[in-house]
Amino acid sequence: MVRVEEGESIDRALKRFKRECERDGILREWKKRAYYEKPATQRKNKKKAAERRRLKKLRKLQIRMNKRY
């Protein structure tokens, strides 16, 4: 819920609302539920997401290690 402050423009309040929705993952969840996904596809997508997270974490670690030396 976004409350519009006194004297705040609608554009600014809308921007806060969109940012809050993005942070909470509402749009992502809505898009995910827009169509039926077979269980096999769900498992495949979960594995891909886990692999992306793992590689991202590994890249961050490598960057940190390179900065130290």
C-alpha positions in Angstrom: 0.0 0.0 0.0 1.4 3.4 -1.0 0.1 6.5 0.7 0.3 9.7 -1.2 1.8 12.4 0.9 0.5 16.0 1.1 1.8 17.9 -1.9 3.4 14.8 -3.6 2.9 14.4 -7.3 1.0 11.4 -8.6 4.0 10.5 -10.8 6.2 10.2 -7.8 3.7 8.1 -5.9 3.3 5.9 -8.9 7.0 5.4 -9.2 7.1 4.4 -5.5 4.3 2.0 -6.1 6.0 0.3 -9.1 9.3 0.1 -7.1 7.5 -1.6 -4.2 5.7 -4.0 -6.5 9.0 -4.9 -8.2 10.7 -5.5 -4.8 7.8 -7.7 -3.6 7.9 -9.7 -6.8 4.2 -9.2 -7.5 4.6 -8.6 -11.3 6.9 -11.6 -11.6 4.4 -13.8 -9.8 1.6 -12.5 -11.9 3.4 -13.2 -15.2 4.4 -16.7 -14.0 0.7 -17.6 -13.3 -0.6 -16.1 -16.5 -0.4 -19.5 -18.2 -0.3 -23.2 -17.2 3.2 -24.7 -17.0 3.6 -28.4 -17.0 5.3 -29.9 -14.0 8.3 -31.1 -16.1 8.8 -27.5 -17.4 8.5 -26.2 -13.8 11.3 -28.5 -12.7 13.5 -27.5 -15.7 13.0 -23.8 -15.0 13.8 -24.2 -11.3 17.0 -26.0 -12.2 17.9 -23.2 -14.7 17.2 -20.5 -12.1 19.3 -22.3 -9.5 22.2 -22.6 -12.0 21.9 -18.9 -12.8 22.0 -18.0 -9.1 25.0 -20.3 -8.6 26.9 -18.8 -11.5 26.1 -15.3 -10.4 27.4 -16.0 -6.9 30.5 -17.6 -8.3 31.2 -14.5 -10.5 30.8 -12.2 -7.5 33.2 -14.2 -5.5 35.8 -14.2 -8.4 35.5 -10.4 -8.8 36.0 -10.0 -5.0 39.0 -12.3 -5.1 40.5 -10.4 -8.1 40.2 -7.1 -6.3 42.2 -8.3 -3.3 45.2 -9.3 -5.4 
